């Protein structure tokens, strides 16, 4: 199983980036899709999680307090991808971002670097 993450890069504070993850396994209603990040010297932390297609489809979404109102996670079962839209980025959002898929097993992407300059 492979998770291909893309969309990282360098952006100025206040800017936006969109990360995308394309798993090689199917995304189903029961699949839990997450984005984590790890800043230098810090532990990996959960950024956002979606299941059941998100709130618009009666599912769930969860966000870290530090990104609420700025980041949005979404999934597309037709494209078999899930994204993280990041707006109003702050320097403290700088980290390597990892996508994660959980079914009866857990899978990780390779990570994509997001750098926010002040």
Secondary structure, 3 states (H helix, E strand, C coil): CCEEEECCEEEECCCCEEEEEEECCCCCCCCEEEEEEECCCCCCEEEEEEECCCHHHCCEEEECCCCCCCEEEEEECCCCEEEEEECCCCHHHCEEEEEEEECCCEEECCCEEEEEEC
